[in-house]
Amino acid sequence: MSYYHKHVFFCTNQRAEGESCCNNLGAQKLRDYAKEQVKALGLSTEKNHIRINSAGCMGRCDSGPVLVVYPEGVWYTYVDASDIDEIIEQHLKHGRVVERLKI
């Protein structure tokens, strides 16, 4: 069994100027937002044990920005905070994959 109930990795990789990468699409800002929301909703407690982390390049730049939720191994792309809210509400809280954001 995994230590965390859900472990979310956001690609926050920053490439050289002019190269496509998740961080150029707001990944760090939305990762920080997700971390704040998970904490505010009480999802990072011992009971719920959901962890939000940054990751380097995860090799899916063409689909970026990207995040992956483990232990399920579900990959998502997102555009804004409302997409992050939907992932938190549906997948992290209720275990339902958000099909429209899945890659």
Backbone bond lengths (Angstrom), bond angles and torsions (degrees), N, CA, C in turn:
res aa  C-N    CA-C-N  psi(-1)  N-CA   C-N-CA  omega(-1)  CA-C   N-CA-C  phi
1 M - - - 1.450 - - 1.526 109.49 -
2 S 1.287 115.76 140.34 1.460 122.65 179.79 1.531 110.15 -68.56
3 Y 1.316 116.43 148.21 1.463 120.71 177.25 1.526 110.51 -62.79
4 Y 1.334 116.05 -43.33 1.469 120.96 177.74 1.521 109.47 -95.00
5 H 1.315 115.22 145.48 1.463 120.10 174.97 1.532 109.15 -64.29
6 K 1.313 116.39 -45.42 1.463 123.60 173.80 1.525 106.80 -137.78
7 H 1.322 115.84 137.41 1.466 121.96 178.98 1.522 106.61 -127.31
8 V 1.336 116.49 117.30 1.459 122.27 -174.04 1.526 109.13 -109.85
9 F 1.324 115.57 125.49 1.461 121.75 178.13 1.524 109.49 -112.86
10 F 1.324 115.50 122.02 1.463 122.60 174.79 1.514 108.32 -99.19
11 C 1.332 117.27 127.28 1.459 119.28 170.81 1.523 106.90 -70.62
12 T 1.324 116.37 120.59 1.470 121.65 176.82 1.526 109.72 -121.47
13 N 1.313 115.49 26.41 1.464 120.87 -177.64 1.527 111.63 -62.49
14 Q 1.320 115.51 137.66 1.460 121.49 176.20 1.520 108.25 -116.09
15 R 1.312 116.80 116.84 1.458 122.40 177.59 1.520 110.07 -94.77
16 A 1.316 114.68 173.09 1.465 120.55 179.08 1.528 109.92 -59.69
17 E 1.316 115.07 153.85 1.465 121.63 -179.67 1.528 111.00 -49.82
18 G 1.329 114.82 133.49 1.449 120.50 178.47 1.514 114.70 91.48
19 E 1.332 117.74 -15.34 1.463 120.85 178.78 1.525 109.96 -92.96
20 S 1.315 116.09 139.17 1.454 121.78 179.71 1.526 110.41 -66.67
21 C 1.323 116.20 135.66 1.465 120.97 176.32 1.519 109.75 -161.29
22 C 1.311 115.43 161.17 1.468 121.10 -177.84 1.525 112.30 -61.59
23 N 1.322 117.47 -39.05 1.454 118.78 -176.40 1.526 112.20 -66.22
24 N 1.329 118.01 -28.80 1.465 120.39 175.62 1.524 111.66 -66.75
25 L 1.316 116.77 -15.43 1.464 122.47 -178.87 1.531 112.02 -105.22
26 G 1.325 116.65 19.60 1.462 121.22 174.33 1.513 115.94 86.62
27 A 1.321 117.78 19.78 1.463 120.85 -175.35 1.523 113.49 -60.18
28 Q 1.317 118.05 -45.19 1.466 119.65 -177.23 1.522 111.36 -64.52
29 K 1.312 116.34 -42.79 1.466 120.86 179.73 1.535 110.47 -61.82
30 L 1.323 117.13 -43.88 1.461 119.78 -178.84 1.519 112.47 -76.54
31 R 1.303 118.20 -27.43 1.471 121.20 172.19 1.530 109.24 -64.71
32 D 1.332 116.67 -44.99 1.469 120.88 177.82 1.524 110.72 -61.64
33 Y 1.329 116.01 -41.15 1.463 121.20 177.32 1.536 110.40 -60.53
34 A 1.332 117.18 -46.78 1.463 121.16 179.88 1.522 111.04 -59.94
35 K 1.322 116.46 -43.75 1.463 120.71 -179.68 1.534 110.51 -61.23
36 E 1.333 116.52 -43.82 1.469 121.10 178.47 1.528 111.14 -63.09
37 Q 1.342 116.97 -43.24 1.461 121.06 -179.11 1.528 111.64 -65.32
38 V 1.315 116.69 -44.68 1.472 120.77 179.61 1.529 109.96 -60.46
39 K 1.315 115.92 -41.50 1.471 119.83 178.22 1.531 110.57 -66.71
40 A 1.332 117.12 -46.56 1.468 121.66 -177.99 1.530 111.58 -62.25
41 L 1.311 116.69 -32.59 1.470 121.30 -179.77 1.531 112.81 -84.81
42 G 1.332 116.58 -0.71 1.463 120.57 179.37 1.519 113.48 74.49
43 L 1.322 117.02 21.23 1.468 120.29 -177.35 1.522 113.15 -87.15
44 S 1.320 117.37 -8.73 1.467 120.08 -179.52 1.524 112.33 -97.25
45 T 1.319 117.10 9.10 1.462 121.69 -178.92 1.522 110.71 -75.39
46 E 1.320 116.60 170.28 1.477 122.19 177.63 1.529 110.98 -56.22
47 K 1.341 116.76 -36.49 1.466 120.72 -177.94 1.531 111.23 -66.26
48 N 1.323 117.36 -47.24 1.462 121.52 -175.66 1.525 112.77 -92.19
49 H 1.297 116.16 -36.15 1.459 124.20 172.53 1.528 115.19 50.03
50 I 1.332 115.95 54.47 1.458 121.67 175.53 1.522 107.82 -103.84
51 R 1.316 115.99 132.12 1.470 122.08 -175.37 1.528 109.35 -121.49
52 I 1.330 116.31 134.53 1.461 123.55 175.79 1.526 107.54 -109.31
53 N 1.334 116.67 126.45 1.465 121.44 -179.73 1.523 111.49 -132.54
54 S 1.320 114.51 160.09 1.459 122.12 171.22 1.516 108.41 -92.78
55 A 1.322 115.42 151.21 1.458 121.30 175.12 1.524 108.15 -135.96
56 G 1.303 115.19 156.65 1.457 119.98 172.25 1.514 108.78 -75.12
57 C 1.299 116.61 -163.03 1.460 121.12 -177.75 1.523 110.58 -57.67
58 M 1.329 115.22 129.57 1.456 120.83 179.14 1.524 110.96 -107.81
59 G 1.339 116.55 9.87 1.453 121.18 172.14 1.515 116.42 74.89
60 R 1.319 117.73 19.53 1.471 120.18 -179.65 1.520 110.52 -125.73
61 C 1.326 115.57 40.33 1.468 122.03 -175.67 1.526 113.16 -56.17
62 D 1.322 117.10 -34.74 1.465 120.18 -178.35 1.526 112.02 -66.04
63 S 1.315 117.47 -19.41 1.461 121.85 179.38 1.522 111.89 -104.15
64 G 1.329 117.59 3.14 1.453 123.36 -169.40 1.504 115.63 -68.43
65 P 1.322 115.08 161.29 1.450 126.27 -1.00 1.533 110.76 -73.57
66 V 1.333 115.29 153.54 1.457 119.61 -176.18 1.526 112.26 -129.45
67 L 1.325 113.56 155.60 1.456 122.13 169.69 1.516 106.62 -143.09
68 V 1.328 115.82 159.42 1.466 120.85 177.17 1.525 108.40 -133.80
69 V 1.323 115.36 139.85 1.465 122.48 179.93 1.520 108.52 -109.42
70 Y 1.328 115.43 122.32 1.465 121.70 175.18 1.511 108.75 -110.51
71 P 1.332 119.89 151.01 1.451 126.28 18.50 1.523 114.57 -86.46
72 E 1.329 119.33 -4.04 1.460 120.54 -176.17 1.528 113.66 -68.86
73 G 1.335 117.13 -28.80 1.459 120.50 -176.79 1.518 112.32 73.91
74 V 1.333 116.88 33.57 1.466 121.66 179.77 1.529 108.88 -91.07
75 W 1.334 115.31 126.31 1.461 122.79 -179.73 1.524 110.10 -99.07
76 Y 1.341 114.86 138.17 1.461 121.34 177.63 1.523 110.55 -129.88
77 T 1.317 113.71 154.13 1.447 121.71 163.36 1.523 105.86 -114.35
78 Y 1.312 116.87 163.05 1.463 121.09 -176.67 1.522 108.60 -155.38
79 V 1.335 115.41 162.11 1.462 120.37 -179.73 1.528 111.24 -118.32
80 D 1.324 116.12 -40.54 1.462 119.06 -172.77 1.530 110.92 -149.18
81 A 1.327 115.00 -176.29 1.463 121.44 -177.21 1.531 112.08 -61.51
82 S 1.322 117.84 -31.65 1.470 118.59 179.82 1.529 110.92 -66.73
83 D 1.335 117.43 -34.07 1.466 119.87 174.58 1.527 110.56 -65.35
84 I 1.326 116.74 -42.08 1.469 121.31 178.42 1.527 109.65 -63.27
85 D 1.329 116.85 -42.99 1.467 120.39 177.65 1.526 111.35 -58.74
86 E 1.325 116.46 -40.72 1.467 120.31 179.81 1.530 111.49 -66.33
87 I 1.324 117.09 -40.76 1.467 120.85 177.36 1.529 110.35 -63.64
88 I 1.330 116.49 -43.21 1.464 120.27 178.85 1.525 110.21 -62.82
89 E 1.327 116.42 -50.50 1.462 120.91 -176.31 1.535 112.06 -64.64
90 Q 1.304 116.22 -49.17 1.458 119.29 -173.95 1.530 113.24 -81.14
91 H 1.327 117.06 -52.67 1.463 119.11 -174.16 1.527 112.82 -83.51
92 L 1.324 116.91 -51.87 1.461 118.82 -174.38 1.524 112.29 -71.31
93 K 1.328 117.36 -39.30 1.468 119.99 -179.08 1.523 113.02 -84.07
94 H 1.341 116.84 -39.30 1.464 119.64 -170.30 1.525 115.09 -117.39
95 G 1.339 117.20 -1.94 1.457 120.19 176.06 1.518 115.27 73.17
96 R 1.330 117.14 17.04 1.468 121.37 -179.51 1.527 109.52 -102.80
97 V 1.316 116.55 125.09 1.467 121.90 178.84 1.525 108.85 -67.43
98 V 1.334 115.83 136.51 1.456 122.53 177.16 1.523 106.86 -88.87
99 E 1.319 116.29 91.92 1.460 122.54 -172.25 1.522 112.91 -57.79
100 R 1.327 118.35 -38.04 1.460 120.01 -175.71 1.524 113.10 -68.28
101 L 1.326 117.94 -19.09 1.473 121.62 179.86 1.524 112.23 -106.28
102 K 1.300 117.23 -6.60 1.466 121.76 -176.93 1.530 110.42 -70.85
103 I 1.337 115.25 141.22 1.471 119.95 174.97 1.518 108.94 -122.48
